[in-house]
Amino acid sequence: MAVPADPKHAAATLISIEVEFMSEVSGGPSGYKYRYAWMDSEAKERAPVRFRWEGLSKLLSVAEIHGPERFELSAKGDESSFLSKAPPTYDVTLVEFLDKEGETVVGTAPVATYHPANVSLPTVLTK
């Protein structure tokens, strides 16, 4: 996939991206651990392309607000996880790729994720 770094000069600033998003859930004695990771494997010679993952942002906000269901961000910044007593469900959310300033959406992609069944994610399709 390719996205422009500058939407005003889209054709001249296309950047090839290969972003992998991972979602997994594992059960244990204290509930379910939800883990999310991402990697821009084409970002060896350049900075990673910025993105906004609204579904993950909502999950982390809910986890932070609800007492013992805290999340922790890894030091790398490319992984997050939290514990929840709620069983998992599977849904599709949307990732928005942003320009080099991190302001304008220049591309989107659907991402399938596991998340707690008691949380509704932003819808991918609007009517």
Residue pairs with C-beta under 8 A, 6 or more apart in sequence:
1 16
1 17
1 18
1 19
1 107
1 109
2 14
2 15
2 16
2 17
3 14
3 15
3 17
3 49
3 97
3 106
3 107
4 10
4 11
4 13
4 14
4 15
4 99
4 106
5 13
5 14
5 15
5 99
5 100
5 106
6 12
6 13
6 99
6 100
7 99
7 104
7 106
10 106
15 42
15 46
15 49
16 42
17 40
17 42
17 43
17 49
17 97
18 40
18 41
18 42
19 38
19 39
19 40
19 41
19 49
19 51
19 95
19 97
19 109
20 38
20 39
20 41
21 36
21 37
21 38
21 53
21 95
21 111
21 113
22 35
22 36
22 37
22 38
23 34
23 35
23 36
23 111
23 112
23 113
23 114
23 115
24 34
24 35
24 114
25 32
25 33
25 34
25 35
25 88
25 114
26 32
26 33
26 35
27 33
30 83
31 83
31 84
31 85
31 86
32 83
32 84
32 85
32 86
32 87
32 88
32 116
33 81
33 82
33 83
34 59
34 81
34 82
34 83
34 84
34 88
34 114
34 115
34 116
35 79
35 80
35 81
36 56
36 59
36 79
36 80
36 81
36 113
37 78
37 79
37 80
38 51
38 53
38 78
38 79
39 78
40 48
40 49
43 49
49 97
49 98
50 97
50 98
50 99
50 100
50 102
51 95
51 96
51 97
51 98
52 95
52 96
52 98
52 105
53 93
53 95
53 96
53 111
54 93
54 94
54 96
54 121
54 122
55 91
55 93
55 94
55 111
55 113
55 115
55 121
55 122
56 80
56 93
56 113
58 119
58 121
58 122
59 71
59 82
59 115
59 116
59 119
59 121
60 71
60 80
60 82
62 69
62 116
62 119
63 69
63 70
63 71
63 82
63 84
64 70
64 71
68 83
69 82
69 83
69 84
69 85
70 82
70 83
71 80
71 81
71 82
72 80
72 81
72 82
73 79
73 80
74 80
74 81
84 116
86 116
86 117
86 118
86 119
87 116
87 117
88 114
88 115
88 116
88 117
89 114
89 115
89 116
89 117
90 112
90 113
90 114
91 112
91 113
91 115
91 121
92 110
92 111
92 112
92 113
92 124
93 110
93 111
93 113
93 121
93 122
93 124
94 108
94 109
94 110
94 111
94 122
94 124
95 108
95 109
95 110
95 111
96 105
96 107
96 108
97 105
97 106
97 107
97 108
97 109
98 104
98 105
98 106
99 106
110 124
113 121
115 121
